[in-house]
């Protein structure tokens, strides 16, 4: 009887300590959250926001609402199985793209090959290669909808293209396994595939492209891969910028 009373007391004490520590923990989490919010608020560039809004209003004035607020992003070329379904589209000269809600495509933070012309192969590299082992999870960079999952033996291998709410498309190549199907909705950070070494690839890695209206943008102009974040909350696409390269498919159709 005495023993069980003691163990009851011990148990009660245990619960009391646990609830106090839980309360303290949630208190410190709240503190942390509010401090973090304050830091974020300080970082917000109010002037930049105003500038963007001004230029968007200006663009609306020039092109009308349709150009500034595209509601048809999931219809234009949606059923195309091409990497670039925008061949016959008019590409705007400039477009502010919201890249504030993102997720890095792989956990590792190493770029093994950059965007640009590769002299030794005589062709363009339309994305970056990110360090990844076979079987590493590949995440959707932004929220959106999977447009296609395909296999190309002499190129991307198994690859996924996701079209995003912000108007961009991202391409993920040399995969070993798909975790999504076309028309599936994804969030930034949803697992979409496992990385691999399929297609024209000399070792396991993720080939990652960022595109707007079929124009490949240097992903390193949007993402700071080494630090696992985007450079800014917005990326301004400019049609004739050196950040870009029209896709090979686009150039081929232009030559015809
Ligand atoms: Zn590559």
Boltz pocket constraint, residues with backbone or C-beta under 6 A from the ligand:
constraints:
  - pocket:
      binder: B
      contacts: [[A, 113], [A, 125], [A, 127], [A, 128], [A, 129], [A, 206], [A, 207], [A, 208]]
      max_distance: 6.0
